[in-house]
Amino acid sequence: MSDFKKEALDYHALPKPGKVALALTTASQTQHDLALAYSPGVAEPVRAIAANPADAYKYTAKGNLVAVISNGTAILGLGNLGSLASKPVMEGKSLLFKRFAGVDSVDIEVDTVDADDFVKTVKNIAATFGGINLEDIKAPECFEIEKQLIEACDIPVFHDDQHGTAIVTAAGMLNALEVQGKNIADAKIVCLGAGAAAIACMRLLVSVGADRNNIRMIDTRGVIYQGRENINKYKAEFASETDDRTLIDACKDADAFVGLSGPNLMSPELLQSMAPNPVIFACSNPDPEIAPSLAHSVRDDIIMATGRSDFPNQVNNVLGFPFIFRGALDVHAKVINEEMKIAAVHAIKDLAKLPVPQVVLDACNVDALEFGRDYIIPKPMDSRLLGLVSGAVAQAAVDTGVAQQPYPAHYPLQSTDDC
């Protein structure tokens, strides 16, 4: 057994199994405390909530509680290993929610691959929570599951594999193109991959200014073009009017490459064929579509991002979902809409342009970080994400009428490093 494998298993097993636990938030020491906590005192909030369901936010933990839910059909890069095998990942999301945004969460693994059964299960328990984070559900079922749950629930439902990836990708892409002297409206973008994350990324890039006609999406059969047969309706959104049929065709003179596919699928020859000053987001994990060392040896004019923390410019969902839910929860938002996602994009994008505090440099073990080719996306340890991203999301919810509470007086929020 490798040292890292043992370390990872020990981390999850010791000092006791798992990564999260419940904690009491109020007094429970005396007989009177217990009388208030349970019978007879609990009857009072029960009556209040029965008379006014919104009081659940006032008298219970609902307003700071997110369900992290999966059926395990698309676990990280491991595939369909079943609902129980997804539990360490869902617990990991709960850890990140608490660590970065002070959000409590419960992981729920639903043992079904039937989309209707999954939707019914989640719908029936949704009232318990202030938000639902869907995770590791394979495409195309994930699209319909999310759509049905958004329509059925009056709380935010957010499939992080789609939208979290898309938000951080869009923020980094806007900055990278700016550094390269390019405009997203004019950029030719190649997307290698046509699953949930790829489709969500391209949708959001269009929302922030990309021209859909300049996007080439590629699946295992090649370029998705108008007139191609046997493609689902989600891929069909990105069917291009083009003579491009292969990845080779698509990459020629392209300004940006977004890889959400598999390892080592981008060759040096493909990289060489791209336009001057290209942007490469090779986000397959753990092995990117092209290794940064190889990419930089081929061209010295690129900006390179990956999904890995050991290279510059990590496209990391933790920059998004904790703070997006924090903002949505704080105004009791009914949904997380497109405007809230776009607000998160711009908050993350703009933070990368601010001077980086010494505490972040120390955490990253670097002497300096400055907006440019090797720093287009903030670091997860930057505590300013909490106030800036959550605040932007909350304000967008208020502005678009999906908030049930006003913009919080306590913003900007402080770091939750002590959680």
N, C-alpha and C positions, 0 to 999 in steps of 0.2 A: 504494500500500500504506500502510495506517495505521501510525502510529508504534508502537502497541501490538502490532499483528500482526507487524511487523518485529522488535520487541523479543522477542516470544515465539518466533519462528522462530530468531533469533540465539541465544537462551538455550539452545535444544535442539541447536543446531549447533556452538556454540563453547564452550570452546576445542577440544573434540572432540565428535563426535556422541554424543547420549544423555545420561543423567543419573546413571548408576550404573556401577560397575566392580568387579572383584574385587580383593581385597588379600590378601597373604600374612600369616599369623598366627603363624608360627614360623620358626625359623632356617633359612636356606638358602644360607649363604655358603661352607661348606666341603664337601670330598668326604664327610666323615663325616655332615654334615647331610643330604646327598642320599641317602646310604646308609640313613639312618633314615627319610627322607621317602618313599622309593620302594624299590627293590630293594636289599638283601634285607629291610630293617627293616619294611617295610609288611606283610610276611607275618604278623607277630605280632598286630597288631590284627585282621587278616583272620581268623585262627584263633579269636581271642577272640570275635569277633562271630558267627562260624559256630556256636560252642558256646553263646553266650548273646546273642541278638539285641539285648537291652537295652543291651549294651555299645556299640552304635552311638552312643548318647548320650554315652558316655565318651570314645570314641576318634575321633569324627568331628564335623563341624559340624552334624549333623542337629538337635541340640537347640536351635539358634539360627537355624534356616533355615526360611523360609516360602516356599511357591510362590504367586505371584500369577497366577491363571489366568483367561483369558477366551476366548470365541470371537467377541467383537466384535459381538454381535447387539443390544446396547443400550448404546452408548458414550455416557456422560454424557447430555447432552440432544440428541445428534446422531443417535441411532438405529443401525440396522444398517449399518455401514460396513465390516464384515469384520474378520477376526482381525488382520491385519497393521496396519490403521489403529488398532487398540486398543493397540498397543505403547507409544506415548508415555504413555498413561494408566497402563498397568501399570508402566512404569518410574517414573512419578511416585509410585505406591503404594510401590514399593521405596524410593524416596528418603525418603518419610514414615516408613516403618517404621524405617529406620536413624536418621533425624534425631531422632525423638521417643522411640524405645524401644530403640535399639541392636540391633534385630532385622535380621539379614541376610535378603535375599529374592532370588528369581530370578523374572523374569517369563516366562510361558509362554503363547504364543498358539496355540490349538488350532483348526486350519482345518477346522471342521465345524459344520454347524447341526443335525446329527442328535444328539439327546440321548443315545442309547445309545452312539454312537461316542465322544462326549465323555466320558461316564462311564468307558468302557473305557480310554480313553487316560489319564485322570487316575488311575484305580485302579492301573494298571500302573506308574506312576512314583511313587506316593505314598510308598513306603518311603524314598525319598531325603530326605524332609522331616519337620520336626517339626510342621508345620501347613500347611493349604491355605486361602488366601484366594481365593474365587471372586468375580469382578467382571464387571460389564457384560454379563450374560446375560439375555436377555429373558424375561418372564413369558408363559405359565405354565411353560415348560420349566425355568426356574431352580429352581422348587420341587422338581420330581421329581429333577433333577440333584443338588441338595444332599442330598435325602433318601437317594438311592441311595448317594452317596459317604459319608455319615455311617455308613450301615449297613456299607459295605464296608471302611472304613478304620479303623485304630486310633489315628489322630491327629485333632486338631481340624480340622473342615471348616466354614467360616464364609463365607456369602455376604454380603459387607459392604453391598451395595446394600440388602439387606433389613435385617439385624440391626444394622449400624453406624448406619444412619439411625434405626432404631427406638430404639436405646439412647439416643442423644443427644436425640431428640425426646421420649422419655418423661421423661428427666431435666429438660429444659426445661419440659415441660408441667406436671409436678408442682410445680415452683417457681413457674411463672406463675400457676397456679390458687391456690397459697397466697398469693401477693402480692395477688391479686384477691379474696381472702376466700372462695374456693370449695373444694369437696372433690371429688376426682376420682370418688368413688363416686356422686356425684349429678349430675355434669356431663353435659350433652347435648353430644355431640361430632359434628361434621360432618367427614367425610373426603372431600375431592374428589380422586378418583383411586382406582383399584382394581388397580394393578399390584403388583409385588413389594414395593416399599418401603411402599406404603400398607397392604397386608395385614399385613406384618410389624409396622408401627407400631401398628396397631389390636390385633393379637395381644398385643404387649408392654404396651400400655396396659391391656388387660384383666388381664394378669398382675400389674400393679402397682396394681390396684384399680378400674379403670373398669368400669361395668356394660355388658355387651355390648348390652343392650336399649336403652341410651341412645346408641348409635352409629348414625349414618346414613352409609353408604358410597355414593358416587355415581360411576358410570362414564359413558361417553359417551351412554348411553341413559337416564340418570336414576338415581333411588334404587334400590338393590338391596333388594327387599322379598320377603317370603315369598310364594311362588306365582309369582314372575316366571320366565318361561321363558328357556331358552338362556343360562344363566350357568354358568360352570365351578365345580367343587367348592370352589375356593379363595375365590371371591367369595361362594359360598353360605354360608360361615361367618358372613358379616355381613349375611345377609338378615334385615331387620327386620320385626317385626309392626307395621306402620304404614300410615297413609293417605297419608303423604308420597310424592310421586312425582317432584318436581323439586327442583333446588337451592334454588329460592325457598321451597318448602315446608319443606325441611330446615333452612334457616338461621333461620327464624323462632324467636326465643327461644332459640337455641343459645348455649351458654356458650363453646364453643371450635370453631375452624375449623382443620383441617390440610389444606393444599394440597400435593398431590404429583401435579400434573397438567400445567398449562401456563400461559402468561402471560396476565394480564389477564382471568381468568375470574371474578373476584369483583368485582361492581359496588359502588359506594357504597350503592345501595339495599339490597343484600343485607347489607352491614355494618350499616346502620342498623336492620335488622330483628332483629338479634341481641339477646340479653339484656344487661342492664347489666354493665359491666366484663368484656367478652369478651376471649378470648385468640385471636390470629390467628397461625398459623404458615403463612406463604405461602412455600413452599420450592422452587417451580419456579425453575430456573436456566437462563440468567442473569437472566431477567425473572420476578419473582414474580407470583402470582395477583392481587395488588393492590399497587401501589407504596406503600411506607411513607409517603411524603409525602402521597399521596392519602388513605390510611387515617387518618392523624392529622388531616387537615383535616376529615374527616367526623365523627370522634368523638375526644374527648379522654380517654376512659376505657379505652382499649385497651392491651393488651400485644402488641407486634408482634415477630415473629421471621421471619427469612428464611434462605436458604441463602448469602447474600452476605456477604463480609467487610467491605464498606464501609458496612454498617448495623449497629446494635446487635443483640445476640442472634442471632449466626450459628449455625444448626444445622449443625455441621461434623463429618463423620465422623472427622476426625483426632483428635477428643477421645476416640474410642473404640477403633478397631481396633488401633493400635499397642500400647496398654496392655493390651487384652484378650488379645492374642496373647502379650505379654510375660509376663503372669501365667500363662497356660495353658502356655507353654513351660517356665517355671521349675519347674513341678511335674510336667512330662511328662504333662499331661492327655490323656485319650483322646478327649474331646469338649469342646465348649463348650456346656454345657447351659443350661436356662432359669434356674437358680439363679445361674449365673455371669453371665448377662446382667443379671439383676435386681441383683446385687451391683454391677456396673458402673454401672447407672442411679443407684443411691443414692450411690455414691462421687462421681460427677460432680455430682449434685444438691447434695450436702452441701458440696462444695468451693466452689460459688458463694456460699455463705453465710459463708465465712471472709474475714478481711481480705486484701486483694490486695497482694502485695509491690510495692515500688517498681520493681523490675526489669521486672515485667509492665506496670506503668503506662507506663514508659519505652518498652517495645517497642510498646505500643499508641498512644503519643503522646497520652496523656490525663492529666489531673491527678488524677482519682479514679475509682474503680469501687466501687460499693457495691450489695449485694444489693437489688434492686428492679426496677421496670418496665424499665429499660434495661440490666439486668445480671442475667439469670436463668440464664445458661450460662457456665462458665469460658472463659477465652481459651486457645487452643491453646498459647500461649507460656508458660503457667503450668507450670513444671517439677514442681510438686507432683502433677500428674496421674499421672506415672510411678509414684511410690510408692503413692499412694492407690488409684488404679484397678487397677493391676497387683496390688497387695496384696490388695484385696477380691476380685478374680477368683481369684487363687491360693488364698485361704482358702476360697472357695466350692467350688472344685474339690476341695480336701481334705475339706471337710465333707460333700460329697455322694458321696465315694468314687470319683471319676473320676480322681484324681491318682495317679501312680505314684511320686511323691517327696513328702516332707514339706514343710510350709511353709518357704520358704527363710530361713535365719538372717540373710542379708544384707539383708532388707527392713527399713526402706523404702529403695527405690532412689534413686539420685542422678540428676540431670539428665544427659542425653547431649548437651548442647550442643557438646561437643568432638568428637563423632563426625564 
